[in-house]
Structure formats: C-alpha cells, structure tokens
C-alpha cells in the first residue's frame, strides 16, 4: 500500500513541477495576494474628505471647524459658498461629508442656548457613512463639553465641577485597533483554500484529458490510495505556503503571533483535509479542466461570503447562519485569529478543531466513494 501511494506521490510531483508556469502559480500568487490585500483590504476609515459650509463665519464656528481639521480622520478639501456646490460635491463623491454651520451659530452659543449643526453624509457606502457619523458626533460632543465648561466658568467663576463618570476603554488582543491584524490571518486562510481547492479540482480531470487515467484504472491501486496520492502533494504545498505567508504576515505587516506554531500547522492540516477532499470530489465529477475550474469557483464564492470574513455571521438571516456551520472556512478563520491575536490554545479552540476535522473526514470519505475505477 505505502509503495503504491509513494509512487503516486512521485508521479504527482513530477507532473506538478514539470511545467515552470505551474511552479510559478503554486507559490508566487499567494504571496502577491497577501501583500496586495494586506494593504488594500482594510476597514479603517481615514483621510475622510470633508467640506465646510460655514454661514456663521464667527470665532466659535472657526474653532469648531478647527476640531475637524486637526483630527487625524478628516482631510479638509474645500470651503463651500453656496448650496448648489454642496450637492455637487456629494454627487460627484469629491467629499464624503459636508459640515453645515448655521448663521446664528456663534450668537446662540455665546447666549448659552442650544444650536444646531448639520452633517451631510454620502450614504452610498452605508458602513463607511455610519463610521464617519460617529467620528463627527464624537468631535461635536467634545466641543459641546468644552463650551459648557467655559460658560459655567464665565457665569460662576472658577468652581469645582461635580464628579462624573469617566469611561476608560482598554482594548485586548488588538491594542492599536488595526484592521490589518484581523484581515491578514483571514487572507492566509483564503489563500490556502483557493490553492488547495482549485489545484486538486483539476487533478483527476487532468489524468482523464492527457490519457493516463486508463493506466490507473488497470493498476492494482485502490481508490483510497489514488485519492491520498493525489492529495498529499497539494497538502505539502499548502503547509509550506501557510508557513511562508505566516512569516510574511508577522514580519512585513507586523501582525502579532501569540499562539503555538504547532496548533497553527494542525489547523492548516485540518483545513487542507477538507479543501483537498472537496477539490478531489469535484474532479471526480467533472470531465474537463474547464468544468473543474468553474465548479471550484462556484464553490469558493459562497464559502467566502458565508465565512464571516467579509460580513459578520450574526448579521445574516437565521437560515443562512445555520448553513455556515457546513463551511470549513468559518472554523479555520476563528482558529487562525485566535492563534494569531489571542494566543488561544486547544482548551479554547477544541470545538473548532473537531468541527473542521469532521468536515474534512466526511469530504474525504465522499471523494473516495465517488471515485470509481471505471472510465464512465
């Protein structure tokens, strides 16, 4: 048995690395994807383009505008002079937010009465608009707090303010609130899945197209030996890619790695077991490499969307949430982020490991059952 599997391994490695283009595809694109998406895929909202429509032109309004200009989140692009320019800026996306200050802003504040400030947001991207609105609200609240203190001091002199509640926030696991720390482990998981699924989905199909499947059919090799021999080379490549991408993520992007390397490799092996088995299952069904490629892409899109990488699973409809339990990428993402950011061990992640390994065993069993030593 081991001799036959070893011969299959040698044959697969020869087929895989005989083509220079295949060697390039296996190792270079995952690294390029990590470098590109590590910078591009971020949920941090910075350099927000803000325009100012100040009808008051008072000392108070200029001080209020200065709060936005000095914020690290906003970039002042224009002072607006009429209503039509406000609409034009938002319609053309030249500004993401317009701060409109009413003519009586300064007089009302000086008199100690409440005033109104209008914030116009570009709501085409609703998530970004919500975050920008929260930034504006926080600046306005701080400004309101400061002018209340000034008004009280002016009316009553230097008096001690009554004690209040001071909220001190302490962030665990991602102290600098960098979205890159959350995204890079997810990119590693996605790269591993794409490489394993796409390459293995074309494995048996390639045998059929180049005419070597008949040699396998007349050989004494068992179905499980054929499947293991097909999957093992891609599993080794996946483990190597995981190690390389982990080094790049921790060294280049400075993502903290607080967990165990052994647990990381165990998680990668369990994820590879599932992805390789799914790819081999697809390859036993399809007749051409083009069909296998399209089938693999058809699987990847829902797997990505239902993994929790792009959208929180808790925000999905309940029926869809139940479907995510059949998604191996969901468990792999939880494990990777737990290992990278929290330093979590098996005492915390054991249920994710069991779910991931169970899906892999079931998928491998189906792939072996599906393979038949027949051309039909």
N, C-alpha and C positions, 0 to 999 in steps of 0.2 A: 504493500500500500504506500509506504513512505517513498519507495523508489519511484513509483509512478507519479506521485504528487511532485517529487523533486524534478522529474523530467518535465512535467508541465510547467513548473516554475522557470526552468531554464529556457524553455521554448517561449514563454510569455515575455521574459526579459529581453530575449533576442528580438522578438517582434516589436517590442515597445521601443527599444533604443537603437534599432537599426536605422530608423528614419530620423535625421537630425531635426526636422521640424517638430516631430513628436517630443523629442528631448526638450526642445525649447518650450513647447506648450505645457509640459508637465510641471516644470519648475519655475519658469520666468513669470508667466501671467499672475500666479498667486501673489508673488512679491510685489509686482506692479500694482495689482488691485489693492493690496494693503496700504501701500504708500499713497495711492491716489485717494482712496476712500477715507483713509485716516485723516486727511486734511479736508476733504470735501464734505464728508458725511458728519455734520455737527448740528446739534440743536441749540447751540449758544447763539443768542441774538445780540449782535454787536454792530457798531457803525450804522445805527438806525438813522436814516435820513429824515431830518426834521426841518420844517419850515415854520417861520414865526409870522403871525398876523397880529401885530401889536397896534390896536387902535387907541390905546391909552397914552403911550409914549411918556410914561411917568417914571419917577425914580423907582417906585415899587414894581412896576411891570418889568423894567430893565433888570432889576435884581432877581425877579422870578425867572426871566429868560436865562440869566447867567447860570442858574442852577442846572438847567438843561445843557447849556453849552459846556459846562465844566464836568458833566457826567461822562464816565467812560463808555456809556452805552450809546450816546447820541452824537450825531455829526450834523452840525448846522449847515444847511445848504442854501437858504435864501430867506430874506425878509420880504414878506408879501405886502402889496399895497392895495389890492382890490380883491373882491370876492371871486371874480372870474379866474384869477390866477390860482386861487386855492383849488378850485375844481380841476383846473388844467394840470396842476402838479400831481394831484391824486390820480386822475385819469391816466396820465402818462407814466405813472409809477416813478416820477422823479423825486417824490417824497413819500415816505411811509406814514408820516404823521404830521399834522398841521396843528400848531398851538394857537388858538384864537383868544385874544385878551380883549375884553370889552372896554369902551371909552372911559367908564367910571371906575375902573379897577383901582387906581391909586386913591381917589377921593373916598371910596367906600371903605377901603382898608384903614385909611387914616381916621375915619369916623368910627371905627370899631364895629362896623356892620359886615355881615357875610356878603361875599361876592361870588360870582360865577365865572368859571373859565371853561372854555370848550376845547375838547380834544377830538379832532377828526382823524380817524384811522383808516388805512387801506385794509379792508377786511377780506381781500381776495384769498389771502392765506390766513385762515381763522386762528390757527395755533400761534403764529407769529404776532397777530394783532392782539391776542389776549395777553401775551407776554409784554408787548410794548405798552399796553394799557396799564398793566401792573407797575411797570417802571415809572410811568407818568404819575400814577396815583401815589407811589411812594415818595417821589420828589415833592408833589403837592402837599402831602401830609407833613413832611418835614418842614416845608416852608410855612405852612399854617401853624405848626407848633412854635416856630421861631417868632412869628409876628404876634402870636398870643402872649408869649413871654415878654416881648418888647412893650406891648400895650399895657400889660399888668404893671410892669416896672415903671412905665411913664405915669400911670394913674396913681399908684400906691407907693412908689419909691422902691427901694431895694428890700423886698420882703422874701421870706423863705416860702418856696412853693410847697404845697402839700406832697407828701411822698406818694409815688405811683408805682405801677408795676413795670419793671424793666425786663424785657424778654431778651435773653441771651441764647442764641442759636449755636449749637455745636453739631457739625456735620461729621458723621462717621463714614469711613471707607473711601470717601471721595472729598477730601477736605477742601480742595480748591474749586469744587463744583465744575470740573471739566467734563464735558460730554464725551470727549475723546476717550476717557478712561472707560466709559460704558460701551462705546461703539467698537473700539478696536478688538476686544475679545469676540464680539459678535461677527466681525469681519473674518476673523480666523476661523470661526465655526462655519460660516457660509462658504469660504474658500475650500475648506475640507470637504464639504458636502458636494459642491459643484464638481470638484476634481474627481471624487470617487464615483459619483453617480453617472456623469457623462462618459468617463472613460470606460467604466465597466458595462454601461448600457450598450456599448458597441462591440464588446468583446466577442460574444458568441456569433453576432451578426458578421463580424469580420471573418471569422472562421468559415462561415457559410459562403461569403462572397468570394474569398480567394480560393475556395475549393478544398480546404484542409479539414473541413468538418467530417467528410467521409472517412478520413484516416482515423479520426477519433471514434467514429461510430463502430468501426470494425476492430478497434483495440479492446483489450480487457479492462480498460479503465471504468470505474464505477461513476455514477452521476455525482455523488458527493465528492469524489476525488477530482473530477473535472471542475466542479464549482469551486472547490478550495484552491486548486491550482490556478484558476482564473483570477480569483480574488486576492490571493496572497501578494502578488507583486504590487498591485494598487494599494493594498493596505500598508506595505512598507513605504511606498512613496508618500502616502498620506501622513504617516508618522513622521517622516523626515520633513515634509512641508510644515507640519504643525510645530515641530521644534524650531525650524528656521523662522517662521512667522512670529513665534513667541519671542525669540531673541530680538527680532526687529521691533516688535511692539514695545518691549520693555526697554530696549536701548535707544532706539530712534525717537519713539513717541513718549518715552518715559512713563509708560503705564506701570503702576506698581504691581509686582507679583509677590503676593504674600503667602501663597499656598505651597503645596507639595508638587514637585515635578512628576513624581510617580503617579499621583492622583490625576494629574493633567493627562499623562500618557494613557492611563487606564480609561479615562473618559474619551480620549481620541480613539482608542481601540474599539470601545463600545459603539461610538458613533459611526466609525468606519464599518463595523459589522453590519449595522443597519443599512447604511448607504450603499455599500458594495452589494449586499444581498438584493436590495431594491433595484440597483442597476442591472445585476445579472438576471433578475426576474423579467425586467423589461427586454433584455437582449434575447431571452428565450422566446419571447412573444413576437418580436418584430422580425421582418425578413430582410430589411436593408439598413445600412448605417444611417441613412437619412431619416427613416422611420424611427430608429432608435434615438437619434438626436432630438427629433421633435417630441417624442414621448418623454424623454428626460426633461426637456424644457417645460413641457406641460405639467410635470410633477413639481418642478422647482418653484414655479410662481406661487401656487397655493401654500407650499411649505414655507416659503419666505414670509408671506403675508400672515400666516397663522402661527408664526413662531414667537411673536412678541418683540421682534427686533425693530420693526417699523412702528407698530401700533400696540398699545397695552392690551393684553388679552382681556382684562377686566372690563374694557370699554366695548367689547364685542358682544353681539347678541348671544343669549344663553346657549342656543343650539350650536353656534359656531364655537363657543368656548368648550363644549363637550368634544367637538371634533379635534381641537388642539391636543387632546390627550393622545391622539394617534400620531402626532407629529414628533419625530425624534429630535428635530432641531430645537424644539421648545425646551426639552430637558438638557440638551447639550449647552444651550445658552445659559441656563441657570447655573449649571456646573461650572462653566468657564468663568462667568462673572463672580461666582462665589469663591473660586480658587484665586483668581487674579486680585480682586479688590478686598475680599473679606478674610482670605486665608482660611476658608472653611474646610473642614475635613469630612470623613465618612460619617461621623456622628450627626452631621447636619445634612449631608447630601446623599445619604444612602438610598433614600427613596427614588431620587432622580437617577442614580446609577442602575437600580433594579429595573425601573421603567425603560430606560434606554437599552439595557442589555436584553430585556424581554422582547422588545420590538425587533431587535437585531436577530435574535434566535428564531422568532416567528417568520421574519422575512427570509432568513437563510433556509429554513425548512420548506417554505413555499417555493423558493428558487430551485431547490434540489428536487422537489416533487414535480415541478413544472418541466424540468429538463428530461427529455426522453431520447433514448439512443435510437432515434429514427429521423429520417430527413423530413418527414411530413410534419 
